[in-house]
């Protein structure tokens, strides 16, 4: 199965359109999106004059004389990195070589079959490194009980709503994780099953181990049975996260407050780190220690974001947000005021905060943090176009 692939196909022959419809309904693309458009190569050129091209573009041209000039014009409107598959009418080795020299990913002779197209698409992403990869966000509590799991669960939900694409939430607190309760899930498999045989772990097995919360959020739950499980191997866990990052736009890691080789490795390698703390001296000390340790491992990467949770005004025994920020030398990305009513209602009803009260200020602030962590705007915007999809076309 190919995950998270965005394809557009522009057909000229109605028979090709029927074949592409079969491709769109195939299980291989069940987790991807294929758009079908009439008009062939010329329509594709016009369509992308003001729009970014997808990851894969399939174009049909029935006149071989128009292929070369048409692809030159297509290159001018293509975003760099788009893979172009051409369907044409001529079985000519010279034409094939010319198209390959222009950077075309594959040339298929019409009439094509659904299996030919599916095999071609599979070949484009056969190597794991060629598949689209999602961002990883590791959430860590400065101390136990800071509310890091609640923050990470709500961030994962908000990210799915914001991006409108798959997000995977991984509960890595194996003995005491709360994901089944928070999301009200009855799971038959968990993160323990996913890690049971790392050599066999792939997208299909991962999908079987996860549970759907809604159309955008999948949960890889912890058993939460209080039992001690076998030690987690760093390689196995990194492989599991790697597989998940090929299946979803964002992978949110809910990390337990347990310092080990594997937890340090995931925190060091994540695209973003969110540290949840409370405004007290113990949290301050542990946050400062963690940030200092991570600074050595995350050089050149995004600085961790600090979330101050359950902040109450007027309590002299607590540190102020300013005192906390001055000490750790990072301004909190989010300050969550204490609100037992909102959090209690969501927990009682097994809802996310945004489901319990969509317009609440805390929910809006969490959404803003999710948008920042995603690195993507909610509305798709035209991406910056390369001068040519095939740079050597411009050489003199």
C-alpha distance (Angstrom), angle and dihedral (degrees) to the residues before:
residue distance angle dihedral
X1 . . .
X2 3.80 . .
X3 3.79 112.5 .
X4 3.79 130.7 -151.4
X5 3.80 94.5 -4.1
X6 3.81 118.2 155.2
X7 3.81 113.2 -157.1
X8 3.78 135.5 173.6
X9 3.79 123.0 -166.1
X10 3.82 124.8 -165.5
X11 3.81 112.8 -164.4
X12 3.80 132.4 -169.4
X13 3.81 101.8 -176.6
X14 3.85 118.9 61.9
X15 3.81 88.3 -139.3
X16 3.81 88.8 59.7
X17 3.80 89.5 48.8
X18 3.82 89.9 55.7
X19 3.81 90.9 49.4
X20 3.80 91.6 49.2
X21 3.81 89.6 51.3
X22 3.81 88.4 57.3
X23 3.81 89.1 50.0
X24 3.81 91.3 51.5
X25 3.80 90.5 55.1
X26 3.79 96.1 47.4
X27 3.81 119.1 115.0
X28 3.82 90.0 -125.2
X29 3.81 89.1 71.6
X30 3.80 97.3 37.6
X31 3.82 89.9 115.5
X32 3.80 94.5 41.6
X33 3.80 136.2 69.0
X34 3.81 124.9 -121.8
X35 3.80 120.9 -174.0
X36 3.82 119.5 -161.3
X37 3.82 121.9 -151.5
X38 3.83 133.8 173.2
X39 3.79 124.1 -131.5
X40 3.80 103.9 64.6
X41 3.80 124.7 -135.4
X42 3.81 95.1 -17.3
X43 3.82 91.8 54.2
X44 3.81 90.7 49.8
X45 3.81 91.5 54.1
X46 3.80 91.5 51.2
X47 3.81 93.6 42.5
X48 3.81 95.1 55.2
X49 3.78 97.5 43.5
X50 3.83 88.2 101.3
X51 3.81 102.2 13.0
X52 3.82 132.6 73.1
X53 3.78 116.1 -107.8
X54 3.84 119.4 -118.0
X55 3.79 127.5 -116.7
X56 3.81 91.4 -91.0
X57 3.79 127.8 25.1
X58 3.82 122.2 -168.8
X59 3.82 114.7 -165.8
X60 3.80 130.7 179.6
X61 3.80 124.9 -152.7
X62 3.81 121.6 -179.3
X63 3.83 95.9 -170.4
X64 3.82 112.7 67.3
X65 3.81 90.9 -160.6
X66 3.81 89.6 64.5
X67 3.80 96.0 48.4
X68 3.81 99.4 82.8
X69 3.82 98.1 43.3
X70 3.81 90.7 40.6
X71 3.80 93.2 53.7
X72 3.79 90.3 48.6
X73 3.81 88.7 56.3
X74 3.82 91.5 43.9
X75 3.81 89.8 53.6
X76 3.80 89.4 59.2
X77 3.82 92.6 59.7
X78 3.81 99.2 35.7
X79 3.79 123.4 106.1
X80 3.78 111.1 -124.3
X81 3.80 110.8 -96.7
X82 3.81 97.8 33.8
X83 3.80 111.5 136.6
X84 3.82 111.8 -137.5
X85 3.82 122.6 -154.8
X86 3.81 115.5 -169.8
X87 3.81 126.2 -155.9
X88 3.81 111.3 -160.7
X89 3.82 141.9 165.9
X90 3.82 102.9 -123.9
X91 3.80 129.4 80.6
X92 3.79 96.3 -153.8
X93 3.80 123.7 142.3
X94 3.82 91.8 -153.8
X95 3.79 91.0 54.1
X96 3.80 89.8 47.1
X97 3.80 92.0 52.1
X98 3.79 91.3 46.8
X99 3.81 91.5 52.8
X100 3.80 92.2 46.6
X101 3.81 89.9 50.5
X102 3.81 88.0 54.8
X103 3.80 90.2 57.1
X104 3.82 99.5 -101.8
X105 3.81 109.3 159.5
X106 3.82 95.6 -144.4
X107 3.82 140.7 -9.9
X108 3.81 118.9 -146.5
X109 3.79 124.5 -167.3
X110 3.79 115.7 -128.6
X111 2.95 132.4 -89.4
X112 3.80 91.4 53.7
X113 3.79 129.7 -171.8
X114 3.78 127.1 -137.4
X115 3.80 89.8 -115.4
X116 3.81 91.7 55.6
X117 3.78 91.9 53.3
X118 3.81 93.6 44.7
X119 3.80 91.9 49.2
X120 3.80 89.7 49.6
X121 3.80 92.4 51.2
X122 3.81 91.0 47.6
X123 3.78 90.0 51.3
X124 3.80 92.2 52.9
X125 3.80 90.4 59.8
X126 3.80 101.0 29.4
X127 3.79 92.5 117.4
X128 3.84 113.8 71.8
X129 3.79 90.1 -133.4
X130 3.82 90.9 58.1
X131 3.79 94.9 59.1
X132 3.81 120.0 95.0
X133 3.80 110.3 -93.5
X134 3.78 129.4 -148.0
X135 3.80 129.4 -142.7
X136 3.79 120.3 -100.2
X137 3.81 120.6 -138.5
X138 3.81 116.5 -168.6
X139 3.82 115.5 -158.3
X140 3.80 117.4 -159.4
X141 3.78 131.8 178.5
X142 3.79 114.5 -136.3
X143 3.80 86.0 -142.0
X144 3.77 135.2 0.8
X145 3.78 112.1 -80.2
X146 3.80 98.6 27.2
X147 3.82 91.2 120.8
X148 3.80 96.8 -109.2
X149 3.82 93.0 143.9
X150 3.80 91.9 52.5
X151 3.80 90.9 49.0
X152 3.82 93.1 47.2
X153 3.81 93.3 47.4
X154 3.79 92.4 51.4
X155 3.80 92.2 44.4
X156 3.82 90.3 52.8
X157 3.81 91.0 50.6
X158 3.82 92.4 46.2
X159 3.82 91.4 48.1
X160 3.81 91.3 54.7
X161 3.80 91.4 49.8
X162 3.80 91.7 46.6
X163 3.80 98.8 46.2
X164 3.82 96.8 34.4
X165 3.78 88.0 -143.6
X166 3.81 135.8 96.7
X167 3.81 119.4 -59.7
X168 3.80 123.0 -176.6
X169 3.80 121.2 -151.8
X170 3.82 115.1 -161.0
X171 3.79 119.2 -162.7
X172 3.80 103.8 -154.3
X173 3.81 96.2 174.4
X174 3.79 89.4 99.3
X175 3.83 101.9 -177.9
X176 3.82 99.3 34.3
X177 3.83 107.7 20.8
X178 3.81 116.3 143.0
X179 3.81 101.2 -157.5
X180 3.81 95.5 110.2
X181 3.80 90.0 54.1
X182 3.80 96.8 41.2
X183 3.80 93.6 49.4
X184 3.83 95.1 32.5
X185 3.81 92.7 -125.8
X186 3.78 130.5 162.8
X187 3.80 100.8 -152.9
X188 3.77 126.8 -174.9
X189 3.82 95.6 -169.8
X190 3.78 132.3 35.1
X191 3.77 144.7 -177.8
X192 3.81 87.8 -73.3
X193 3.82 90.3 61.8
X194 3.79 91.1 47.4
X195 3.81 90.2 53.7
X196 3.79 95.6 42.0
X197 3.80 93.9 93.6
X198 3.82 110.1 14.3
X199 3.80 93.1 179.6
X200 3.82 90.1 63.5
X201 3.79 96.9 41.4
X202 3.79 111.9 119.1
X203 3.80 137.5 141.8
X204 3.81 93.7 -77.4
X205 3.81 94.9 51.8
X206 3.80 91.0 42.8
X207 3.80 90.6 53.1
X208 3.82 90.3 53.1
X209 3.80 91.7 52.6
X210 3.80 94.6 52.1
X211 3.80 130.4 79.6
X212 3.80 125.6 -144.4
X213 3.80 116.4 -121.7
X214 3.79 94.8 177.4
X215 3.80 137.3 -27.0
X216 3.81 92.6 -69.7
X217 3.81 106.1 31.0
X218 3.80 127.2 69.2
X219 3.79 122.0 -176.9
X220 3.79 127.9 -148.9
X221 3.78 96.7 -163.5
X222 3.78 131.6 -154.8
X223 3.81 115.5 -125.1
X224 3.81 89.6 -123.9
X225 3.79 90.0 -159.4
X226 3.80 96.6 135.3
X227 3.78 90.7 -121.1
X228 3.77 125.6 132.9
X229 3.79 111.0 -116.4
X230 3.77 129.1 -164.9
X231 3.77 117.6 -72.8
X232 3.79 114.8 -80.9
X233 3.80 115.4 -116.7
X234 3.80 114.6 -137.4
X235 3.81 93.1 -137.7
X236 3.81 92.7 51.5
X237 3.78 93.5 49.5
X238 3.81 93.9 45.5
X239 3.81 89.1 50.1
X240 3.81 90.8 51.3
X241 3.80 91.4 51.1
X242 3.81 90.0 46.6
X243 3.80 91.6 53.4
X244 3.81 90.9 48.0
X245 3.82 91.7 49.7
X246 3.81 89.0 59.8
X247 3.81 90.4 52.8
X248 3.80 101.8 48.5
X249 3.78 142.2 34.1
X250 3.80 91.2 -125.9
X251 3.81 132.0 21.0
X252 3.82 114.0 -161.3
X253 3.81 114.5 -159.8
X254 3.80 115.3 -157.1
X255 3.79 100.0 -156.4
X256 3.81 121.8 -159.9
X257 3.79 119.6 -129.6
X258 3.79 90.1 -102.0
X259 3.78 120.8 118.9
X260 3.79 111.6 -145.5
X261 3.78 139.3 134.5
X262 3.80 92.1 -89.8
X263 3.81 95.7 48.0
X264 3.80 91.7 48.5
X265 3.82 90.1 49.2
X266 3.81 93.3 51.5
X267 3.80 93.1 46.5
X268 3.80 90.5 48.7
X269 3.80 94.3 48.8
X270 3.81 101.7 40.5
X271 3.79 119.1 110.1
X272 3.80 89.3 -132.6
X273 3.81 133.6 16.7
X274 3.81 122.5 -157.3
X275 3.81 116.0 -165.4
X276 3.80 115.2 -164.6
X277 3.80 116.2 -156.9
X278 3.77 140.1 163.3
X279 3.79 122.7 -129.7
X280 3.80 98.7 -101.3
X281 3.79 134.7 105.7
X282 3.81 96.6 -104.2
X283 3.82 92.2 52.7
X284 3.78 90.1 44.9
X285 3.78 92.3 53.7
X286 3.81 94.3 46.9
X287 3.81 93.9 44.6
X288 3.79 90.8 51.5
X289 3.82 91.2 48.7
X290 3.81 93.0 49.2
X291 3.80 93.7 47.6
X292 3.79 91.1 50.6
X293 3.81 91.8 50.3
X294 3.79 93.7 46.7
X295 3.80 93.3 47.7
X296 3.80 88.3 69.9
X297 3.82 93.7 48.8
X298 3.82 99.2 39.6
X299 3.79 102.6 49.3
X300 3.80 110.0 156.2
X301 3.82 92.1 14.4
X302 3.79 131.0 104.8
X303 3.80 114.0 -70.3
X304 3.83 114.5 -112.5
X305 3.81 116.8 -94.6
X306 3.81 116.5 -128.8
X307 3.81 120.8 -145.5
X308 3.80 116.5 -165.1
X309 3.77 106.2 -152.9
X310 3.81 133.3 -162.5
X311 3.80 93.6 9.9
X312 3.81 113.2 179.6
X313 3.79 124.3 -162.7
X314 3.76 122.6 -131.3
X315 3.80 98.5 22.5
X316 3.81 107.4 128.9
X317 3.79 92.4 -165.5
X318 3.79 91.3 65.2
X319 3.76 127.6 77.3
X320 3.78 117.4 -114.1
X321 3.80 119.0 -116.3
X322 3.81 88.0 -113.1
X323 3.81 92.8 53.8
X324 3.79 90.0 48.4
X325 3.83 92.5 49.3
X326 3.81 93.3 45.8
X327 3.79 91.1 53.9
X328 3.82 99.2 46.0
X329 3.83 91.3 35.0
X330 3.81 92.4 -131.8
X331 3.79 124.3 102.7
X332 3.82 111.2 -131.2
X333 3.79 112.2 -100.4
X334 3.80 88.0 -149.4
X335 3.81 135.2 13.6
X336 3.79 111.8 -159.5
X337 3.81 113.8 -162.9
X338 3.79 119.1 -142.8
X339 3.81 108.2 -92.0
X340 3.82 111.4 163.8
X341 3.80 91.3 174.7
X342 3.82 96.0 59.1
X343 3.80 96.2 40.2
X344 3.80 92.6 41.7
X345 3.79 93.1 52.0
X346 3.80 92.6 48.7
X347 3.82 92.7 47.5
X348 3.81 93.5 46.8
X349 3.80 92.2 51.2
X350 3.84 94.2 39.5
X351 3.80 89.8 -120.8
X352 3.75 135.8 135.9
X353 3.80 115.5 -109.8
X354 3.79 91.5 -108.1
X355 3.79 90.2 55.6
X356 3.79 92.3 49.3
X357 3.82 95.2 47.9
X358 3.80 116.0 -0.9
X359 3.81 95.9 -175.4
X360 3.80 98.4 45.7
X361 3.81 114.8 126.0
X362 3.81 91.7 -124.8
X363 3.81 90.4 53.7
X364 3.81 91.4 49.5
X365 3.81 91.1 49.4
X366 3.83 91.5 49.3
X367 3.80 89.3 50.1
X368 3.80 90.9 52.7
X369 3.80 90.2 52.0
X370 3.82 90.1 48.6
X371 3.81 90.4 52.0
X372 3.79 90.3 51.3
X373 3.81 92.7 48.1
X374 3.81 93.1 48.2
X375 3.79 93.6 60.8
X376 3.80 88.5 -145.9
X377 3.77 135.5 98.4
X378 3.79 119.0 -120.0
X379 3.81 92.8 -124.4
X380 3.77 117.2 54.2
X381 3.75 112.1 -116.0
X382 3.78 129.5 -165.3
X383 3.77 107.1 -85.4
X384 3.77 120.7 -132.2
X385 3.78 107.6 -87.9
X386 3.74 122.8 -131.8
X387 3.78 115.1 -126.7
X388 3.77 86.1 -111.3
X389 3.76 137.7 -4.6
X390 3.78 85.4 -136.6
X391 3.84 104.7 43.0
X392 3.80 96.4 -168.1
X393 3.83 90.0 65.0
X394 3.81 87.4 77.6
X395 3.76 95.3 52.9
X396 3.74 115.8 111.8
